[in-house]
Amino acid sequence: MADAPDQALDCKGMLCPMPVVKTNKTLKKMEVGQTLEMTATDPGAMPDMQAWARQTEHKLLLAEEIGDGTFRFLIEKTH
Amino acid sequence: MSDTKKLALISSRGTLDWAYPPFILASAAASMEWEVGIFFTFYGLPLLKRELGASVTPLANPAMPMKLPFGPKGLQNVDWPIPNIITSNLPGFESVATGLMKKTFEKKGVASIEQLREACVDMEVRLIACQMTMDVFGFAKEEFIPECEIGGAATFLEFAADANVSLFI
């Protein structure tokens, strides 16, 4: 599923807990199987999003630093 | 999906620095699909008021960093030691400290207490107001946000009985 994400969420400039809070809120309004691309500048978002994915059992397809202190996550809604 | 995890919090303090932990933990847990409940008692109860007025003071708070959220970069990194004689005797110092903390958090991108509380309401976090504290300090239900419920220790304990994480703040 390497196509463009179904939705993009910009959480740059936001600190904990907003990245996970907004990700969950946005994902709730999406369909199962869709992907959400979330960008953040909070370094804590890296471990947090992984914990979030383990807890919610949604798929974290991608979690990477794309330079300039920005992190990019690709989440697939599994249920 | 595996069993829903549960978080039970008691919020007993009402200053700005103590208002953040319960709302941040609750919204983070709720965003992970946990079932969450916060019991507001004693000085935590005013955190349920429609108009939030939490303030903070560095007096008797020696661990609180006193840094300016504006000015040249070097100056912003200075942690100013303010003696108790100033924090306790200078009128309005508490407002200054509160204003500075809010400004710092806003600049750094931390959500306000109002926003965090709204996120909690949005995600159906149970907000329980302690009946006893309401009676003792003379608060009326109308002063609080409509989404809260009223209960006592037994209400909270029943909720916390099978919680995975229970914290006293």
gemmi code that builds the backbone of each chain (N, CA, C; Angstrom):
import gemmi

chains = {
    "A": [
        ("MET", (0.847, -1.192, 0.000), (0.000, 0.000, 0.000), (0.882, 1.241, 0.000)),
        ("ALA", (1.652, 1.472, -1.064), (2.622, 2.562, -1.080), (2.067, 3.813, -1.734)),
        ("ASP", (0.755, 3.917, -1.844), (0.190, 5.122, -2.481), (0.160, 6.276, -1.503)),
        ("ALA", (-0.317, 7.403, -1.978), (-0.408, 8.590, -1.114), (-1.385, 8.313, 0.023)),
        ("PRO", (-1.120, 8.874, 1.200), (-2.022, 8.653, 2.342), (-3.382, 9.290, 2.080)),
        ("ASP", (-4.401, 8.724, 2.736), (-5.749, 9.247, 2.548), (-5.929, 10.602, 3.230)),
        ("GLN", (-5.199, 10.808, 4.320), (-5.305, 12.090, 5.012), (-3.979, 12.506, 5.602)),
        ("ALA", (-3.799, 13.797, 5.751), (-2.569, 14.313, 6.348), (-2.923, 15.123, 7.586)),
        ("LEU", (-2.123, 14.971, 8.628), (-2.362, 15.695, 9.874), (-1.066, 16.383, 10.294)),
        ("ASP", (-1.134, 17.687, 10.453), (0.052, 18.454, 10.816), (0.055, 18.737, 12.322)),
        ("CYS", (0.973, 18.106, 13.033), (1.075, 18.341, 14.475), (2.384, 19.035, 14.810)),
        ("LYS", (2.967, 19.695, 13.814), (4.242, 20.375, 14.055), (4.027, 21.518, 15.035)),
        ("GLY", (4.987, 21.669, 15.962), (4.875, 22.738, 16.942), (4.071, 22.348, 18.165)),
        ("MET", (3.468, 21.175, 18.130), (2.679, 20.725, 19.282), (3.489, 19.767, 20.128)),
        ("LEU", (3.320, 19.914, 21.452), (4.013, 19.002, 22.359), (3.023, 18.010, 22.956)),
        ("CYS", (3.575, 17.003, 23.622), (2.777, 15.973, 24.285), (1.641, 16.621, 25.067)),
        ("PRO", (0.426, 16.089, 25.071), (0.002, 14.855, 24.420), (-0.669, 15.080, 23.070)),
        ("MET", (-0.629, 16.307, 22.566), (-1.411, 16.628, 21.367), (-1.168, 15.750, 20.146)),
        ("PRO", (0.094, 15.376, 19.825), (0.246, 14.502, 18.644), (-0.586, 13.217, 18.740)),
        ("VAL", (-0.532, 12.500, 19.854), (-1.324, 11.265, 19.930), (-2.818, 11.563, 20.038)),
        ("VAL", (-3.163, 12.630, 20.749), (-4.580, 12.979, 20.907), (-5.203, 13.301, 19.553)),
        ("LYS", (-4.509, 14.149, 18.770), (-5.048, 14.547, 17.465), (-5.042, 13.387, 16.484)),
        ("THR", (-4.000, 12.536, 16.567), (-3.938, 11.383, 15.671), (-5.149, 10.499, 15.901)),
        ("ASN", (-5.432, 10.202, 17.168), (-6.568, 9.352, 17.480), (-7.877, 9.977, 17.023)),
        ("LYS", (-8.024, 11.268, 17.272), (-9.262, 11.958, 16.911), (-9.487, 11.902, 15.398)),
        ("THR", (-8.408, 12.165, 14.641), (-8.515, 12.166, 13.181), (-8.805, 10.765, 12.660)),
        ("LEU", (-8.108, 9.781, 13.215), (-8.264, 8.407, 12.743), (-9.684, 7.893, 12.977)),
        ("LYS", (-10.306, 8.349, 14.055), (-11.664, 7.900, 14.381), (-12.638, 8.224, 13.255)),
        ("LYS", (-12.380, 9.352, 12.570), (-13.316, 9.773, 11.524), (-12.988, 9.153, 10.176)),
        ("MET", (-11.981, 8.288, 10.134), (-11.588, 7.679, 8.860), (-12.127, 6.260, 8.753)),
        ("GLU", (-11.999, 5.689, 7.558), (-12.485, 4.331, 7.324), (-11.379, 3.329, 7.624)),
        ("VAL", (-11.785, 2.103, 7.965), (-10.817, 1.031, 8.196), (-10.058, 0.785, 6.906)),
        ("GLY", (-8.735, 0.663, 7.027), (-7.913, 0.413, 5.849), (-7.275, 1.670, 5.303)),
        ("GLN", (-7.799, 2.835, 5.689), (-7.223, 4.087, 5.208), (-5.942, 4.412, 5.963)),
        ("THR", (-5.108, 5.271, 5.331), (-3.858, 5.642, 5.981), (-3.829, 7.137, 6.298)),
        ("LEU", (-3.191, 7.437, 7.421), (-3.062, 8.820, 7.876), (-1.587, 9.155, 7.972)),
        ("GLU", (-1.200, 10.295, 7.398), (0.186, 10.739, 7.502), (0.241, 11.861, 8.525)),
        ("MET", (1.023, 11.668, 9.567), (1.108, 12.686, 10.625), (2.539, 13.187, 10.722)),
        ("THR", (2.687, 14.515, 10.778), (4.016, 15.094, 10.943), (4.061, 15.842, 12.273)),
        ("ALA", (5.201, 15.730, 12.939), (5.355, 16.387, 14.240), (6.793, 16.829, 14.434)),
        ("THR", (6.985, 17.780, 15.360), (8.344, 18.221, 15.670), (8.724, 17.807, 17.094)),
        ("ASP", (7.754, 17.301, 17.845), (8.020, 16.865, 19.221), (8.833, 15.569, 19.205)),
        ("PRO", (10.077, 15.607, 19.743), (10.899, 14.392, 19.721), (10.246, 13.245, 20.502)),
        ("GLY", (9.412, 13.615, 21.505), (8.710, 12.598, 22.282), (7.684, 11.841, 21.469)),
        ("ALA", (7.297, 12.415, 20.330), (6.290, 11.760, 19.493), (6.802, 10.438, 18.940)),
        ("MET", (8.116, 10.327, 18.764), (8.670, 9.091, 18.204), (8.361, 7.904, 19.106)),
        ("PRO", (8.818, 7.904, 20.383), (8.437, 6.780, 21.234), (6.937, 6.732, 21.528)),
        ("ASP", (6.303, 7.918, 21.659), (4.874, 7.943, 21.985), (4.009, 7.304, 20.916)),
        ("MET", (4.288, 7.608, 19.664), (3.463, 7.055, 18.584), (3.628, 5.541, 18.509)),
        ("GLN", (4.823, 5.048, 18.843), (5.019, 3.605, 18.821), (4.239, 2.956, 19.952)),
        ("ALA", (4.257, 3.580, 21.118), (3.469, 3.063, 22.247), (1.992, 3.136, 21.904)),
        ("TRP", (1.582, 4.236, 21.268), (0.186, 4.420, 20.884), (-0.259, 3.315, 19.939)),
        ("ALA", (0.599, 3.004, 18.969), (0.259, 1.979, 17.995), (0.153, 0.609, 18.656)),
        ("ARG", (1.056, 0.331, 19.602), (1.003, -0.955, 20.301), (-0.273, -1.051, 21.117)),
        ("GLN", (-0.671, 0.059, 21.740), (-1.863, 0.042, 22.590), (-3.148, -0.042, 21.779)),
        ("THR", (-3.230, 0.722, 20.687), (-4.480, 0.774, 19.929), (-4.570, -0.321, 18.878)),
        ("GLU", (-3.438, -0.973, 18.594), (-3.359, -2.034, 17.581), (-3.656, -1.530, 16.179)),
        ("HIS", (-3.467, -0.228, 15.970), (-3.461, 0.291, 14.598), (-2.043, 0.088, 14.093)),
        ("LYS", (-1.882, 0.077, 12.736), (-0.554, -0.220, 12.192), (0.255, 1.034, 11.968)),
        ("LEU", (1.464, 1.038, 12.557), (2.383, 2.150, 12.302), (3.280, 1.706, 11.152)),
        ("LEU", (2.909, 2.117, 9.926), (3.647, 1.668, 8.752), (5.008, 2.325, 8.660)),
        ("LEU", (5.083, 3.560, 9.144), (6.321, 4.310, 9.015), (6.495, 5.256, 10.193)),
        ("ALA", (7.721, 5.334, 10.709), (8.035, 6.297, 11.765), (9.469, 6.728, 11.518)),
        ("GLU", (9.646, 7.899, 10.925), (10.999, 8.313, 10.565), (11.225, 9.804, 10.800)),
        ("GLU", (12.494, 10.161, 10.898), (12.848, 11.568, 11.031), (13.184, 12.054, 9.622)),
        ("ILE", (12.526, 13.084, 9.167), (12.768, 13.528, 7.795), (13.620, 14.786, 7.751)),
        ("GLY", (14.407, 14.973, 8.795), (15.343, 16.099, 8.798), (14.718, 17.378, 9.320)),
        ("ASP", (15.538, 18.279, 9.816), (15.066, 19.577, 10.310), (14.244, 19.422, 11.592)),
        ("GLY", (14.440, 18.289, 12.281), (13.703, 18.064, 13.526), (12.262, 17.678, 13.326)),
        ("THR", (11.909, 17.303, 12.086), (10.531, 16.903, 11.799), (10.439, 15.389, 11.698)),
        ("PHE", (9.378, 14.852, 12.250), (9.139, 13.411, 12.219), (7.897, 13.127, 11.397)),
        ("ARG", (7.926, 11.981, 10.690), (6.800, 11.629, 9.835), (6.313, 10.236, 10.199)),
        ("PHE", (5.009, 10.115, 10.371), (4.408, 8.825, 10.724), (3.335, 8.475, 9.715)),
        ("LEU", (3.249, 7.180, 9.417), (2.191, 6.706, 8.522), (1.410, 5.648, 9.284)),
        ("ILE", (0.135, 5.934, 9.499), (-0.689, 5.027, 10.307), (-1.805, 4.433, 9.472)),
        ("GLU", (-2.003, 3.123, 9.600), (-3.115, 2.491, 8.910), (-4.176, 2.120, 9.937)),
        ("LYS", (-5.403, 2.519, 9.668), (-6.502, 2.197, 10.584), (-6.888, 0.729, 10.390)),
        ("THR", (-6.741, -0.059, 11.441), (-6.980, -1.493, 11.307), (-8.340, -1.946, 11.820)),
        ("HIS", (-9.026, -1.099, 12.548), (-10.340, -1.516, 13.063), (-11.222, -0.320, 13.357)),
    ],
    "B": [
        ("MET", (-9.613, -7.154, 19.376), (-8.765, -6.247, 20.166), (-8.693, -6.711, 21.614)),
        ("SER", (-7.520, -6.595, 22.230), (-7.353, -7.074, 23.614), (-8.182, -6.222, 24.580)),
        ("ASP", (-8.305, -6.693, 25.825), (-9.120, -6.008, 26.823), (-8.750, -4.536, 26.971)),
        ("THR", (-9.778, -3.707, 27.176), (-9.555, -2.279, 27.335), (-8.821, -2.001, 28.634)),
        ("LYS", (-7.785, -1.182, 28.546), (-7.054, -0.810, 29.750), (-7.774, 0.356, 30.421)),
        ("LYS", (-7.536, 0.480, 31.740), (-8.237, 1.497, 32.509), (-7.256, 2.342, 33.313)),
        ("LEU", (-7.509, 3.651, 33.329), (-6.679, 4.578, 34.104), (-7.551, 5.328, 35.083)),
        ("ALA", (-7.186, 5.290, 36.362), (-7.938, 6.012, 37.382), (-7.020, 7.050, 38.016)),
        ("LEU", (-7.459, 8.297, 38.001), (-6.637, 9.360, 38.563), (-7.382, 10.112, 39.654)),
        ("ILE", (-6.630, 10.533, 40.659), (-7.204, 11.437, 41.649), (-6.458, 12.749, 41.478)),
        ("SER", (-7.189, 13.824, 41.307), (-6.576, 15.137, 41.179), (-6.902, 15.900, 42.459)),
        ("SER", (-5.885, 16.116, 43.287), (-6.147, 16.761, 44.571), (-5.524, 18.147, 44.694)),
        ("ARG", (-4.813, 18.565, 43.630), (-4.154, 19.871, 43.685), (-4.642, 20.774, 42.569)),
        ("GLY", (-4.703, 22.080, 42.890), (-5.312, 22.983, 41.919), (-4.445, 24.058, 41.325)),
        ("THR", (-3.143, 24.049, 41.615), (-2.314, 25.079, 40.998), (-1.994, 24.675, 39.560)),
        ("LEU", (-1.607, 25.654, 38.754), (-1.388, 25.440, 37.327), (-0.405, 24.314, 37.058)),
        ("ASP", (0.683, 24.260, 37.869), (1.676, 23.212, 37.620), (1.142, 21.823, 37.933)),
        ("TRP", (0.135, 21.743, 38.808), (-0.444, 20.439, 39.146), (-1.693, 20.123, 38.329)),
        ("ALA", (-2.150, 21.103, 37.545), (-3.330, 20.871, 36.714), (-2.960, 20.099, 35.457)),
        ("TYR", (-1.749, 20.302, 34.965), (-1.334, 19.633, 33.732), (-1.257, 18.108, 33.830)),
        ("PRO", (-0.578, 17.562, 34.871), (-0.427, 16.096, 34.880), (-1.720, 15.300, 34.708)),
        ("PRO", (-2.794, 15.557, 35.515), (-3.980, 14.719, 35.298), (-4.576, 14.843, 33.907)),
        ("PHE", (-4.663, 16.076, 33.376), (-5.286, 16.224, 32.055), (-4.420, 15.673, 30.936)),
        ("ILE", (-3.102, 15.773, 31.067), (-2.228, 15.230, 30.025), (-2.278, 13.699, 30.050)),
        ("LEU", (-2.161, 13.124, 31.236), (-2.205, 11.658, 31.340), (-3.546, 11.125, 30.855)),
        ("ALA", (-4.625, 11.802, 31.283), (-5.961, 11.333, 30.899), (-6.168, 11.397, 29.398)),
        ("SER", (-5.785, 12.514, 28.768), (-6.015, 12.625, 27.326), (-5.104, 11.685, 26.557)),
        ("ALA", (-3.876, 11.481, 27.023), (-2.976, 10.546, 26.335), (-3.528, 9.118, 26.431)),
        ("ALA", (-3.997, 8.733, 27.615), (-4.556, 7.388, 27.779), (-5.820, 7.222, 26.948)),
        ("ALA", (-6.689, 8.233, 26.979), (-7.932, 8.165, 26.209), (-7.635, 8.068, 24.724)),
        ("SER", (-6.553, 8.716, 24.280), (-6.213, 8.650, 22.861), (-5.663, 7.284, 22.494)),
        ("MET", (-5.359, 6.468, 23.498), (-4.919, 5.099, 23.241), (-6.068, 4.136, 23.509)),
        ("GLU", (-7.288, 4.711, 23.510), (-8.510, 3.920, 23.687), (-8.633, 3.292, 25.070)),
        ("TRP", (-7.973, 3.862, 26.048), (-8.143, 3.396, 27.429), (-9.423, 4.006, 27.991)),
        ("GLU", (-9.961, 3.340, 29.021), (-11.095, 3.909, 29.740), (-10.496, 4.756, 30.865)),
        ("VAL", (-10.905, 6.012, 30.970), (-10.249, 6.911, 31.928), (-11.245, 7.614, 32.836)),
        ("GLY", (-10.867, 7.753, 34.099), (-11.694, 8.516, 35.028), (-10.805, 9.342, 35.926)),
        ("ILE", (-11.210, 10.601, 36.158), (-10.461, 11.462, 37.085), (-11.395, 11.893, 38.199)),
        ("PHE", (-10.941, 11.709, 39.413), (-11.718, 12.117, 40.584), (-11.110, 13.405, 41.106)),
        ("PHE", (-11.866, 14.500, 41.042), (-11.369, 15.801, 41.472), (-11.802, 16.058, 42.907)),
        ("THR", (-10.819, 16.159, 43.784), (-11.140, 16.346, 45.192), (-10.248, 17.415, 45.803)),
        ("PHE", (-10.672, 17.985, 46.902), (-9.923, 19.053, 47.570), (-9.548, 20.170, 46.601)),
        ("TYR", (-8.286, 20.511, 46.551), (-7.917, 21.663, 45.737), (-7.937, 21.379, 44.245)),
        ("GLY", (-8.194, 20.131, 43.871), (-8.295, 19.790, 42.451), (-9.688, 20.110, 41.916)),
        ("LEU", (-10.651, 20.241, 42.837), (-12.034, 20.447, 42.404), (-12.238, 21.688, 41.537)),
        ("PRO", (-11.598, 22.825, 41.855), (-11.778, 24.002, 40.984), (-11.346, 23.794, 39.542)),
        ("LEU", (-10.662, 22.700, 39.251), (-10.269, 22.435, 37.866), (-11.469, 22.032, 37.021)),
        ("LEU", (-12.604, 21.834, 37.683), (-13.816, 21.501, 36.941), (-14.694, 22.729, 36.715)),
        ("LYS", (-14.232, 23.877, 37.204), (-15.047, 25.088, 37.044), (-15.101, 25.495, 35.581)),
        ("ARG", (-16.230, 26.101, 35.194), (-16.381, 26.550, 33.805), (-15.265, 27.520, 33.449)),
        ("GLU", (-15.009, 28.458, 34.357), (-13.936, 29.434, 34.155), (-12.732, 28.978, 34.959)),
        ("LEU", (-11.691, 28.556, 34.262), (-10.507, 28.073, 34.966), (-9.634, 29.241, 35.408)),
        ("GLY", (-9.255, 29.218, 36.684), (-8.424, 30.327, 37.161), (-7.178, 29.845, 37.876)),
        ("ALA", (-6.667, 28.678, 37.463), (-5.503, 28.113, 38.156), (-4.284, 29.015, 38.009)),
        ("SER", (-3.613, 29.201, 39.118), (-2.404, 30.025, 39.089), (-1.271, 29.221, 39.718)),
        ("VAL", (-0.087, 29.807, 39.688), (1.062, 29.110, 40.251), (1.961, 30.115, 40.948)),
        ("THR", (2.656, 29.663, 41.986), (3.585, 30.538, 42.669), (4.913, 29.824, 42.862)),
        ("PRO", (6.019, 30.554, 42.702), (7.312, 29.921, 42.959), (7.612, 29.830, 44.458)),
        ("LEU", (6.783, 30.501, 45.282), (7.002, 30.462, 46.734), (6.848, 29.035, 47.218)),
        ("ALA", (7.841, 28.558, 47.954), (7.837, 27.182, 48.470), (7.857, 26.179, 47.335)),
        ("ASN", (8.308, 26.609, 46.162), (8.378, 25.746, 44.986), (9.786, 25.835, 44.441)),
        ("PRO", (10.799, 25.481, 45.246), (12.187, 25.712, 44.821), (12.585, 24.961, 43.562)),
        ("ALA", (11.818, 23.930, 43.198), (12.171, 23.176, 41.993), (11.666, 23.848, 40.731)),
        ("MET", (10.885, 24.926, 40.885), (10.309, 25.558, 39.697), (11.330, 26.432, 38.977)),
        ("PRO", (11.622, 26.118, 37.729), (12.567, 26.951, 36.982), (11.942, 28.318, 36.689)),
        ("MET", (12.684, 29.381, 36.870), (12.173, 30.721, 36.594), (12.929, 31.255, 35.382)),
        ("LYS", (12.407, 30.931, 34.208), (13.078, 31.377, 32.986), (12.142, 32.292, 32.215)),
        ("LEU", (12.712, 33.277, 31.561), (11.903, 34.203, 30.787), (11.567, 33.599, 29.428)),
        ("PRO", (10.296, 33.665, 29.010), (9.931, 33.112, 27.704), (10.142, 34.086, 26.554)),
        ("PHE", (10.824, 35.199, 26.818), (11.069, 36.165, 25.738), (12.451, 36.778, 25.953)),
        ("GLY", (12.905, 37.547, 24.966), (14.219, 38.172, 25.087), (15.282, 37.387, 24.349)),
        ("PRO", (16.525, 37.866, 24.408), (17.611, 37.170, 23.684), (17.787, 35.744, 24.200)),
        ("LYS", (18.194, 34.855, 23.268), (18.295, 33.418, 23.557), (19.066, 33.129, 24.851)),
        ("GLY", (20.212, 33.784, 25.004), (21.053, 33.548, 26.184), (20.302, 33.875, 27.460)),
        ("LEU", (19.556, 34.974, 27.419), (18.797, 35.405, 28.596), (17.678, 34.430, 28.916)),
        ("GLN", (17.090, 33.831, 27.885), (15.980, 32.906, 28.086), (16.422, 31.642, 28.803)),
        ("ASN", (17.715, 31.320, 28.692), (18.199, 30.097, 29.328), (18.577, 30.288, 30.785)),
        ("VAL", (18.550, 31.528, 31.250), (18.933, 31.794, 32.637), (17.797, 31.419, 33.577)),
        ("ASP", (18.151, 30.660, 34.602), (17.169, 30.264, 35.614), (17.355, 31.237, 36.774)),
        ("TRP", (16.438, 32.203, 36.896), (16.601, 33.265, 37.884), (16.261, 32.813, 39.300)),
        ("PRO", (17.230, 32.936, 40.226), (16.912, 32.577, 41.611), (16.160, 33.737, 42.285)),
        ("ILE", (14.922, 33.496, 42.624), (14.140, 34.564, 43.259), (13.973, 34.210, 44.734)),
        ("PRO", (14.523, 35.035, 45.627), (14.421, 34.704, 47.053), (12.978, 34.745, 47.550)),
        ("ASN", (12.687, 33.910, 48.553), (11.337, 33.830, 49.106), (10.815, 35.182, 49.558)),
        ("ILE", (11.717, 36.055, 50.001), (11.260, 37.339, 50.524), (10.573, 38.155, 49.430)),
        ("ILE", (10.954, 37.904, 48.190), (10.305, 38.591, 47.078), (9.026, 37.861, 46.688)),
        ("THR", (9.104, 36.543, 46.551), (7.929, 35.797, 46.108), (6.789, 35.910, 47.109)),
        ("SER", (7.117, 36.087, 48.374), (6.038, 36.167, 49.364), (5.578, 37.591, 49.617)),
        ("ASN", (6.439, 38.578, 49.382), (6.076, 39.950, 49.748), (5.729, 40.872, 48.598)),
        ("LEU", (6.113, 40.505, 47.395), (5.832, 41.407, 46.276), (4.410, 41.149, 45.772)),
        ("PRO", (3.507, 42.107, 45.937), (2.131, 41.875, 45.493), (2.091, 41.671, 43.986)),
        ("GLY", (1.289, 40.717, 43.553), (1.172, 40.492, 42.120), (2.215, 39.550, 41.564)),
        ("PHE", (3.141, 39.077, 42.406), (4.191, 38.203, 41.878), (3.621, 36.897, 41.375)),
        ("GLU", (2.573, 36.438, 42.071), (1.926, 35.183, 41.659), (1.348, 35.308, 40.256)),
        ("SER", (0.737, 36.487, 39.974), (0.184, 36.702, 38.632), (1.283, 36.715, 37.593)),
        ("VAL", (2.420, 37.295, 37.980), (3.549, 37.341, 37.049), (4.032, 35.931, 36.748)),
        ("ALA", (4.220, 35.140, 37.810), (4.698, 33.760, 37.628), (3.705, 32.957, 36.795)),
        ("THR", (2.410, 33.138, 37.074), (1.373, 32.418, 36.318), (1.411, 32.813, 34.858)),
        ("GLY", (1.481, 34.133, 34.620), (1.528, 34.627, 33.246), (2.734, 34.104, 32.494)),
        ("LEU", (3.886, 34.071, 33.172), (5.108, 33.599, 32.527), (5.022, 32.117, 32.202)),
        ("MET", (4.456, 31.340, 33.120), (4.355, 29.904, 32.858), (3.431, 29.657, 31.661)),
        ("LYS", (2.299, 30.359, 31.639), (1.353, 30.172, 30.527), (1.999, 30.565, 29.202)),
        ("LYS", (2.748, 31.677, 29.229), (3.398, 32.163, 28.015), (4.447, 31.164, 27.535)),
        ("THR", (5.218, 30.617, 28.474), (6.252, 29.642, 28.130), (5.629, 28.413, 27.496)),
        ("PHE", (4.568, 27.898, 28.127), (3.920, 26.697, 27.608), (3.321, 26.945, 26.231)),
        ("GLU", (2.733, 28.138, 26.058), (2.116, 28.459, 24.767), (3.168, 28.517, 23.681)),
        ("LYS", (4.303, 29.165, 24.008), (5.386, 29.283, 23.040), (5.941, 27.923, 22.647)),
        ("LYS", (6.021, 27.026, 23.604), (6.609, 25.715, 23.344), (5.621, 24.764, 22.688)),
        ("GLY", (4.378, 25.160, 22.613), (3.405, 24.310, 21.931), (2.681, 23.345, 22.847)),
        ("VAL", (2.633, 23.643, 24.138), (1.853, 22.787, 25.026), (0.425, 23.324, 25.048)),
        ("ALA", (-0.533, 22.430, 24.966), (-1.924, 22.864, 24.975), (-2.266, 23.493, 26.324)),
        ("SER", (-3.246, 24.369, 26.347), (-3.674, 24.989, 27.598), (-4.516, 23.988, 28.381)),
        ("ILE", (-4.729, 24.291, 29.668), (-5.567, 23.401, 30.492), (-6.962, 23.293, 29.888)),
        ("GLU", (-7.473, 24.456, 29.401), (-8.808, 24.451, 28.790), (-8.877, 23.483, 27.616)),
        ("GLN", (-7.838, 23.527, 26.755), (-7.828, 22.656, 25.583), (-7.714, 21.195, 25.982)),
        ("LEU", (-6.863, 20.927, 26.977), (-6.676, 19.544, 27.411), (-7.953, 19.006, 28.035)),
        ("ARG", (-8.622, 19.845, 28.817), (-9.860, 19.404, 29.445), (-10.911, 19.132, 28.388)),
        ("GLU", (-10.950, 20.004, 27.366), (-11.909, 19.829, 26.273), (-11.649, 18.517, 25.538)),
        ("ALA", (-10.350, 18.199, 25.337), (-9.994, 16.948, 24.670), (-10.471, 15.764, 25.510)),
        ("CYS", (-10.354, 15.888, 26.827), (-10.808, 14.816, 27.719), (-12.319, 14.621, 27.602)),
        ("VAL", (-13.046, 15.732, 27.602), (-14.514, 15.663, 27.482), (-14.880, 15.011, 26.152)),
        ("ASP", (-14.196, 15.451, 25.114), (-14.387, 14.919, 23.767), (-14.217, 13.400, 23.702)),
        ("MET", (-13.243, 12.908, 24.459), (-12.925, 11.483, 24.421), (-13.615, 10.726, 25.549)),
        ("GLU", (-14.626, 11.382, 26.134), (-15.466, 10.735, 27.142), (-14.729, 10.255, 28.386)),
        ("VAL", (-13.756, 11.017, 28.814), (-13.099, 10.733, 30.090), (-14.111, 11.073, 31.184)),
        ("ARG", (-14.240, 10.189, 32.170), (-15.175, 10.476, 33.253), (-14.553, 11.505, 34.182)),
        ("LEU", (-15.257, 12.604, 34.405), (-14.758, 13.650, 35.299), (-15.691, 13.671, 36.507)),
        ("ILE", (-15.166, 13.226, 37.638), (-16.006, 13.087, 38.823), (-15.651, 14.146, 39.854)),
        ("ALA", (-16.651, 14.907, 40.260), (-16.447, 15.950, 41.270), (-16.761, 15.360, 42.642)),
        ("CYS", (-15.859, 15.581, 43.568), (-16.034, 15.041, 44.920), (-17.150, 15.781, 45.654)),
        ("GLN", (-18.203, 15.051, 46.011), (-19.351, 15.648, 46.682), (-18.956, 16.306, 47.996)),
        ("MET", (-18.120, 15.624, 48.755), (-17.715, 16.119, 50.074), (-16.992, 17.451, 49.964)),
        ("THR", (-16.068, 17.530, 49.006), (-15.313, 18.774, 48.822), (-16.244, 19.899, 48.404)),
        ("MET", (-17.229, 19.576, 47.568), (-18.189, 20.585, 47.136), (-18.917, 21.167, 48.335)),
        ("ASP", (-19.342, 20.294, 49.253), (-20.062, 20.759, 50.437), (-19.148, 21.586, 51.325)),
        ("VAL", (-17.941, 21.068, 51.577), (-17.010, 21.723, 52.497), (-16.580, 23.105, 52.008)),
        ("PHE", (-16.264, 23.205, 50.716), (-15.792, 24.488, 50.189), (-16.914, 25.313, 49.579)),
        ("GLY", (-18.138, 24.804, 49.656), (-19.284, 25.578, 49.188), (-19.357, 25.821, 47.701)),
        ("PHE", (-19.110, 24.768, 46.896), (-19.247, 24.931, 45.445), (-20.611, 24.406, 44.999)),
        ("ALA", (-21.206, 25.074, 44.025), (-22.483, 24.612, 43.490), (-22.232, 23.945, 42.148)),
        ("LYS", (-23.054, 22.964, 41.793), (-22.864, 22.227, 40.541), (-22.860, 23.148, 39.330)),
        ("GLU", (-23.621, 24.239, 39.424), (-23.725, 25.163, 38.290), (-22.388, 25.830, 37.964)),
        ("GLU", (-21.473, 25.826, 38.921), (-20.180, 26.471, 38.687), (-19.274, 25.592, 37.832)),
        ("PHE", (-19.626, 24.295, 37.769), (-18.767, 23.355, 37.052), (-19.243, 23.102, 35.634)),
        ("ILE", (-18.363, 22.498, 34.826), (-18.748, 22.153, 33.461), (-19.843, 21.090, 33.531)),
        ("PRO", (-20.813, 21.162, 32.622), (-21.953, 20.237, 32.684), (-21.583, 18.767, 32.499)),
        ("GLU", (-20.405, 18.518, 31.869), (-20.052, 17.121, 31.581), (-19.583, 16.327, 32.802)),
        ("CYS", (-19.388, 17.004, 33.933), (-18.876, 16.270, 35.082), (-20.013, 15.584, 35.831)),
        ("GLU", (-19.660, 14.570, 36.601), (-20.647, 13.882, 37.420), (-20.213, 14.056, 38.871)),
        ("ILE", (-21.125, 13.832, 39.790), (-20.785, 14.015, 41.199), (-20.731, 12.658, 41.882)),
        ("GLY", (-19.736, 12.489, 42.735), (-19.630, 11.208, 43.417), (-18.763, 11.330, 44.652)),
        ("GLY", (-18.618, 10.225, 45.339), (-17.791, 10.216, 46.535), (-16.672, 9.206, 46.383)),
        ("ALA", (-16.032, 8.920, 47.502), (-14.906, 7.997, 47.483), (-15.291, 6.631, 46.933)),
        ("ALA", (-16.477, 6.165, 47.309), (-16.912, 4.835, 46.859), (-17.051, 4.793, 45.342)),
        ("THR", (-17.548, 5.890, 44.772), (-17.695, 5.961, 43.316), (-16.338, 5.804, 42.656)),
        ("PHE", (-15.373, 6.564, 43.168), (-14.041, 6.483, 42.587), (-13.428, 5.098, 42.788)),
        ("LEU", (-13.555, 4.572, 43.995), (-12.929, 3.282, 44.295), (-13.502, 2.164, 43.458)),
        ("GLU", (-14.819, 2.234, 43.187), (-15.433, 1.202, 42.351), (-14.817, 1.256, 40.952)),
        ("PHE", (-14.638, 2.500, 40.462), (-14.049, 2.666, 39.138), (-12.609, 2.168, 39.124)),
        ("ALA", (-11.883, 2.475, 40.205), (-10.454, 2.147, 40.244), (-10.167, 0.691, 40.583)),
        ("ALA", (-11.188, -0.024, 41.062), (-10.970, -1.401, 41.520), (-10.294, -2.278, 40.480)),
        ("ASP", (-10.684, -2.110, 39.216), (-10.066, -2.954, 38.184), (-9.250, -2.119, 37.198)),
        ("ALA", (-8.761, -0.971, 37.686), (-7.945, -0.133, 36.805), (-6.536, -0.713, 36.686)),
        ("ASN", (-5.933, -0.568, 35.524), (-4.560, -1.027, 35.331), (-3.578, -0.058, 35.976)),
        ("VAL", (-3.929, 1.211, 35.895), (-3.063, 2.249, 36.443), (-3.901, 3.177, 37.314)),
        ("SER", (-3.497, 3.347, 38.562), (-4.191, 4.271, 39.459), (-3.165, 5.225, 40.030)),
        ("LEU", (-3.444, 6.521, 39.862), (-2.463, 7.491, 40.319), (-3.088, 8.575, 41.186)),
        ("PHE", (-2.351, 8.979, 42.201), (-2.795, 10.071, 43.069), (-1.941, 11.286, 42.732)),
        ("ILE", (-2.636, 12.361, 42.264), (-1.862, 13.550, 41.874), (-2.178, 14.677, 42.847)),
    ],
}
model = gemmi.Model(1)
for chain_id, residues in chains.items():
    chain = gemmi.Chain(chain_id)
    for i, (resn, *xyz) in enumerate(residues, 1):
        res = gemmi.Residue()
        res.name, res.seqid = resn, gemmi.SeqId(i, " ")
        for name, pos in zip(("N", "CA", "C"), xyz):
            atom = gemmi.Atom()
            atom.name, atom.element = name, gemmi.Element(name[0])
            atom.pos, atom.b_iso = gemmi.Position(*pos), 0.0
            res.add_atom(atom)
        chain.add_residue(res)
    model.add_chain(chain)
structure = gemmi.Structure()
structure.add_model(model)
structure.setup_entities()
